[in-house]
Amino acid sequence: MRVERTVRVESARPNLRSQTLDELTEWAESRGFPAYRGSQIAGWLYNRPLTAVEEMHNLPALLREALLQDFDCSFPAVAKRSDSTDGTTKLLIGLGDAKVVESVIIPRDDRITLCISSQVGCALDCQFCATATLGLQRNLEPGEIVGQVLRAREAAAPSLLTNYVFMGMGEPLANYDRLIRALTLLTARWGLGISPRRITVSTVGLVPQMERLLHDTSVHIAVSLSAARDELRDRLMPINRRYPLAELIGACKRLDLPRRKRITFEYVMLDDVNDTMRDAEELIRLLHGVPAKVNLIPFNPFPGAGFGRSPDERIEAFRERLLASGIHATIRTSRGRDIQAACGQLAAAEAAPA
């Protein structure tokens, strides 16, 4: 099947959809326009469907021309849409330099969750993740992150997205400054107005950035763990060699969490690798004293993966042991496996080489 993609020339100018209200207002005044034009521009960028600058009809022609001169006004395009039999939708998002990322819309019960990418590829080489096979090609800009949300809103219509998780391609905290700006655009009243309580940022455990994230924002945090002893986590997730479990869990204990708020630990269940009762007991000991919720994720295979999926009965036994110890534990239901959209399967097969 031929993939249609909008290709744009990469620009050194700042992207218009990465600008805050204050920056838009300051720019408008510097160009001789009234300050209120900044609010009008922000309204077009963040409170309406994606619209070309040329079509922002209540802005004067001179203002539109100035925007086109001073900013890169491109925005992400949907290069391909794949729909699963379970209602999941995967969007292949084309970027301005012809690279692509994937976003996933996941309906479940009374929720519709958007899984957002933060990088093209990933440098952290987690062994059970398809994105790692791409390596890191580049970070996403704030406007490209926000653009995924706007494109997903179009694709989900007339349904409304209810939750937003940074669990797509890339390590969000390795793109920290752009992530924070994107979160500002997503949560500000003049932006998309999304409550921070509906946003979760997942990390493999970049300890300094984790602490900064909870200081700088009110979003939820999730930690990809997948092993409870260093020897195994070193092999599965090489980041553990930089931030071993004692340092990671120590940081989790120090995090200034609101009362009754838990840290979610994501644990991918790999057959005969990390799914025994010994592993469960080690996890219980590791998380002692941490306000934790454990999300057990059945492994989702991808081409070339060297792991198998733990049997359902073993996953359930693992969960029961955690529950018996007092740890809140759930099993994630895989969605979108038939379109390679489940957790760990995002690889943007049509991506251009680095």
C-alpha positions as CSV (number, residue, x, y, z in Angstrom):
1,M,0.0,0.0,0.0
2,R,1.4,3.3,-1.0
3,V,1.7,5.9,1.8
4,E,0.9,9.5,1.0
5,R,3.0,11.9,3.1
6,T,3.2,15.7,3.2
7,V,6.9,16.6,3.0
8,R,8.1,20.0,4.0
9,V,11.5,21.7,3.9
10,E,13.1,21.9,7.4
11,S,13.3,25.5,8.6
12,A,15.6,27.3,11.1
13,R,12.7,29.6,12.0
14,P,10.8,28.9,15.2
15,N,7.7,26.8,14.8
16,L,4.6,28.8,15.3
17,R,2.8,26.1,17.2
18,S,5.5,25.9,19.8
19,Q,4.9,29.5,21.0
20,T,3.3,30.5,24.2
21,L,0.7,33.2,24.6
22,D,3.2,35.7,26.1
23,E,5.6,35.0,23.2
24,L,2.9,35.5,20.6
25,T,1.8,38.8,22.3
26,E,5.3,40.1,22.5
27,W,5.9,39.2,18.8
28,A,2.7,40.9,17.7
29,E,3.7,44.1,19.5
30,S,7.2,44.0,18.1
31,R,5.6,43.9,14.7
32,G,3.4,46.9,15.4
33,F,0.2,45.0,15.9
34,P,-2.1,45.4,19.0
35,A,-1.3,43.0,21.9
36,Y,-4.7,41.3,21.6
37,R,-3.7,39.8,18.3
38,G,-1.5,37.4,20.4
39,S,-4.6,35.9,22.0
40,Q,-6.3,35.7,18.6
41,I,-3.4,33.8,17.1
42,A,-3.2,31.4,20.2
43,G,-7.0,30.7,19.7
44,W,-6.4,29.6,16.1
45,L,-3.4,27.5,17.1
46,Y,-4.7,25.7,20.2
47,N,-8.5,26.0,20.4
48,R,-9.5,25.1,16.8
49,P,-8.8,22.4,14.4
50,L,-5.4,22.6,12.7
51,T,-5.7,25.5,10.3
52,A,-3.2,27.0,7.8
53,V,-2.2,30.6,8.6
54,E,-3.5,31.7,5.2
55,E,-7.0,30.5,6.4
56,M,-7.1,32.4,9.7
57,H,-9.8,34.7,8.4
58,N,-10.2,37.1,11.3
59,L,-6.5,38.1,11.2
60,P,-5.5,41.0,8.9
61,A,-3.6,40.0,5.8
62,L,-0.5,41.9,6.9
63,L,-0.5,39.9,10.2
64,R,-0.8,36.6,8.3
65,E,2.0,37.6,6.0
66,A,4.2,38.5,9.0
67,L,3.6,35.2,10.6
68,L,4.5,33.4,7.4
69,Q,7.7,35.4,7.2
70,D,8.9,35.0,10.8
71,F,7.8,31.4,11.7
72,D,7.8,27.9,10.4
73,C,4.0,27.5,10.1
74,S,4.0,23.8,9.1
75,F,2.2,21.3,11.2
76,P,2.1,17.5,11.4
77,A,0.1,15.5,8.8
78,V,-1.5,12.1,9.1
79,A,0.5,10.0,6.7
80,K,-1.4,6.8,7.4
81,R,-4.3,5.6,9.6
82,S,-4.7,2.0,10.8
83,D,-7.8,0.8,12.6
84,S,-7.9,-2.3,14.8
85,T,-10.8,-4.7,15.2
86,D,-10.9,-3.7,18.9
87,G,-11.5,0.0,18.1
88,T,-7.9,1.2,18.6
89,T,-6.6,3.6,16.0
90,K,-2.9,4.1,15.1
91,L,-1.8,7.3,13.4
92,L,1.4,7.6,11.4
93,I,2.3,11.2,11.8
94,G,4.4,12.8,9.1
95,L,6.8,15.6,10.3
96,G,8.3,18.5,8.4
97,D,11.6,16.7,7.6
98,A,9.8,13.6,6.2
99,K,10.4,11.6,9.4
100,V,7.4,10.0,11.1
101,V,6.2,9.0,14.6
102,E,3.2,7.1,15.8
103,S,0.3,8.1,18.0
104,V,-2.4,5.7,19.3
105,I,-6.0,6.3,20.2
106,I,-7.2,3.7,22.7
107,P,-10.8,3.4,23.7
108,R,-11.5,1.5,26.9
109,D,-14.7,1.5,28.9
110,D,-15.5,5.2,29.5
111,R,-12.1,6.4,28.6
112,I,-10.4,7.4,25.3
113,T,-6.7,7.6,25.8
114,L,-4.1,9.1,23.5
115,C,-0.6,7.6,23.5
116,I,1.8,10.4,22.5
117,S,5.4,10.1,21.1
118,S,8.2,12.5,22.3
119,Q,11.1,11.4,20.0
120,V,11.7,9.9,16.6
121,G,13.1,6.6,17.7
122,C,14.8,6.1,21.1
123,A,18.4,5.9,22.3
124,L,17.8,3.8,25.5
125,D,17.8,0.3,23.9
126,C,15.2,-1.4,26.1
127,Q,15.3,-4.9,24.8
128,F,11.5,-5.5,24.8
129,C,10.6,-2.4,22.9
130,A,10.3,-2.1,19.1
131,T,11.1,1.6,19.1
132,A,14.6,0.8,20.4
133,T,15.4,-0.9,17.1
134,L,15.3,2.5,15.3
135,G,17.9,4.2,17.5
136,L,17.4,7.9,18.3
137,Q,16.8,10.0,15.2
138,R,15.8,13.3,16.8
139,N,13.7,14.9,19.5
140,L,10.2,16.2,18.7
141,E,9.6,19.9,19.0
142,P,6.8,21.1,21.3
143,G,4.6,22.0,18.3
144,E,5.0,18.4,16.9
145,I,3.9,17.0,20.2
146,V,0.9,19.3,20.4
147,G,0.2,18.5,16.7
148,Q,-0.2,14.8,17.5
149,V,-2.9,15.8,20.0
150,L,-4.7,18.0,17.5
151,R,-4.5,15.3,14.8
152,A,-5.8,12.7,17.2
153,R,-8.7,14.9,18.2
154,E,-9.7,15.1,14.5
155,A,-9.4,11.3,14.1
156,A,-11.3,10.6,17.3
157,A,-14.3,12.8,16.4
158,P,-17.0,12.9,17.5
159,S,-15.6,11.1,20.6
160,L,-13.6,13.2,23.1
161,L,-10.1,12.2,24.2
162,T,-10.2,11.9,28.0
163,N,-6.6,10.9,29.0
164,Y,-3.1,11.5,27.6
165,V,-0.1,9.3,28.2
166,F,3.5,10.0,27.0
167,M,4.1,6.3,26.4
168,G,4.7,6.3,22.7
169,M,8.0,6.5,20.8
170,G,10.9,7.9,22.7
171,E,11.9,8.7,26.3
172,P,10.0,11.9,27.3
173,L,12.4,13.0,30.0
174,A,15.3,12.8,27.6
175,N,13.6,15.6,25.7
176,Y,12.9,17.5,28.9
177,D,12.8,21.2,28.0
178,R,10.6,20.6,24.9
179,L,8.4,18.2,26.9
180,I,7.8,20.9,29.6
181,R,6.9,23.5,26.9
182,A,4.6,21.0,25.3
183,L,2.9,20.4,28.6
184,T,2.5,24.1,29.1
185,L,0.8,24.4,25.7
186,L,-1.4,21.4,26.5
187,T,-2.5,22.5,29.9
188,A,-2.7,26.3,29.8
189,R,-6.2,28.0,29.7
190,W,-5.1,29.8,26.5
191,G,-3.8,26.5,25.1
192,L,-5.6,23.2,24.9
193,G,-6.9,23.5,28.5
194,I,-6.2,19.8,29.4
195,S,-6.2,19.1,33.1
196,P,-2.7,17.9,34.3
197,R,-4.5,15.2,36.2
198,R,-5.4,13.6,32.9
199,I,-1.8,13.5,31.7
200,T,0.8,10.8,32.6
201,V,4.5,10.9,31.6
202,S,6.3,7.6,31.5
203,T,10.0,7.2,32.0
204,V,12.6,4.4,32.2
205,G,14.0,6.2,35.2
206,L,16.0,9.3,34.4
207,V,16.3,10.2,38.1
208,P,17.2,14.0,38.0
209,Q,14.5,14.7,35.4
210,M,11.9,12.7,37.4
211,E,12.4,15.0,40.4
212,R,12.3,18.1,38.2
213,L,9.1,16.9,36.5
214,L,7.1,16.7,39.7
215,H,8.5,20.1,40.8
216,D,7.7,21.8,37.5
217,T,4.3,20.2,36.7
218,S,1.3,18.5,38.3
219,V,1.1,15.6,35.9
220,H,1.2,11.9,36.9
221,I,4.5,9.9,36.6
222,A,4.9,6.3,35.6
223,V,8.2,4.3,35.8
224,S,9.0,1.5,33.4
225,L,10.6,-1.1,35.7
226,S,10.3,-4.6,34.4
227,A,12.9,-6.1,36.8
228,A,13.5,-6.0,40.5
229,R,17.2,-6.9,40.6
230,D,20.0,-5.0,38.9
231,E,21.6,-7.9,37.1
232,L,18.4,-8.5,35.1
233,R,17.4,-4.9,34.6
234,D,20.9,-4.1,33.4
235,R,20.3,-6.6,30.6
236,L,16.7,-5.6,29.8
237,M,17.1,-1.9,30.3
238,P,20.6,-0.6,29.9
239,I,19.7,2.8,31.6
240,N,19.9,0.8,34.9
241,R,23.7,0.9,34.6
242,R,23.5,4.7,35.0
243,Y,20.7,4.8,37.6
244,P,20.6,1.4,39.4
245,L,17.5,0.3,41.3
246,A,18.7,1.6,44.7
247,E,19.1,5.1,43.2
248,L,15.8,4.9,41.2
249,I,13.7,3.6,44.1
250,G,15.4,6.0,46.5
251,A,14.4,8.9,44.2
252,C,10.8,7.6,44.1
253,K,10.7,7.6,47.9
254,R,11.9,11.2,47.9
255,L,9.4,12.5,45.4
256,D,7.0,15.1,46.8
257,L,3.7,13.4,45.9
258,P,0.3,14.7,46.9
259,R,-1.5,12.7,49.5
260,R,-3.0,9.5,48.2
261,K,-1.1,9.8,44.9
262,R,0.8,6.7,43.8
263,I,3.7,6.2,41.4
264,T,2.7,3.7,38.6
265,F,5.4,1.1,37.9
266,E,5.1,-0.6,34.6
267,Y,6.3,-4.2,34.5
268,V,6.4,-6.0,31.1
269,M,5.8,-9.7,31.6
270,L,8.4,-11.8,29.7
271,D,8.1,-15.5,29.6
272,D,10.7,-17.3,31.8
273,V,12.6,-14.0,32.2
274,N,11.0,-11.9,34.9
275,D,7.7,-13.6,35.7
276,T,8.5,-16.2,38.5
277,M,7.4,-16.1,42.1
278,R,11.0,-15.2,43.0
279,D,10.6,-12.1,40.7
280,A,7.3,-11.2,42.5
281,E,8.9,-11.5,45.9
282,E,11.9,-9.3,44.8
283,L,9.5,-6.7,43.5
284,I,7.5,-6.7,46.7
285,R,10.8,-6.1,48.7
286,L,12.0,-3.4,46.2
287,L,8.8,-1.4,46.5
288,H,8.4,-1.5,50.2
289,G,7.7,2.0,51.5
290,V,6.9,3.4,48.1
291,P,3.3,4.6,47.3
292,A,3.1,2.3,44.4
293,K,0.7,0.9,41.8
294,V,2.1,-1.9,39.6
295,N,0.7,-2.3,36.0
296,L,1.6,-5.7,34.6
297,I,1.9,-5.6,30.9
298,P,1.8,-8.8,28.9
299,F,4.7,-8.6,26.3
300,N,3.5,-7.7,22.8
301,P,5.8,-9.4,20.2
302,F,7.3,-7.5,17.3
303,P,9.5,-8.7,14.4
304,G,12.9,-9.8,15.7
305,A,12.0,-9.7,19.4
306,G,13.8,-12.3,21.4
307,F,11.1,-12.7,24.1
308,G,7.9,-14.5,24.5
309,R,4.7,-13.5,26.3
310,S,4.1,-14.9,29.8
311,P,1.1,-17.2,30.0
312,D,-2.0,-15.6,31.3
313,E,-2.1,-17.9,34.4
314,R,1.4,-16.9,35.4
315,I,0.6,-13.2,35.0
316,E,-2.5,-13.7,37.2
317,A,-0.5,-15.6,39.8
318,F,2.1,-12.8,39.8
319,R,-0.7,-10.2,40.3
320,E,-2.3,-12.2,43.1
321,R,1.0,-12.3,45.0
322,L,1.4,-8.5,44.7
323,L,-2.1,-8.0,45.9
324,A,-1.6,-10.3,48.9
325,S,1.4,-8.2,49.9
326,G,-0.7,-5.0,49.9
327,I,0.5,-3.6,46.5
328,H,-2.2,-2.4,44.2
329,A,-1.7,-4.4,40.9
330,T,-3.5,-4.5,37.6
331,I,-3.0,-6.3,34.3
332,R,-3.1,-4.1,31.2
333,T,-5.4,-5.4,28.5
334,S,-3.4,-5.2,25.2
335,R,-5.2,-3.2,22.5
336,G,-4.3,-2.8,18.8
337,R,-2.0,-5.8,18.6
338,D,-3.4,-6.6,15.1
339,I,-2.1,-3.2,13.8
340,Q,1.2,-3.2,15.8
341,A,-0.2,-0.5,18.1
342,A,0.1,-2.2,21.5
343,C,2.6,-1.3,24.2
344,G,6.2,-1.8,23.0
345,Q,5.2,-2.3,19.3
346,L,5.6,1.2,18.0
347,A,8.3,1.3,15.4
348,A,7.0,3.5,12.6
349,A,7.9,1.0,9.9
350,E,7.7,3.7,7.2
351,A,10.2,5.9,9.0
352,A,13.0,7.4,6.9
353,P,16.5,6.2,7.8
354,A,18.5,8.3,10.2
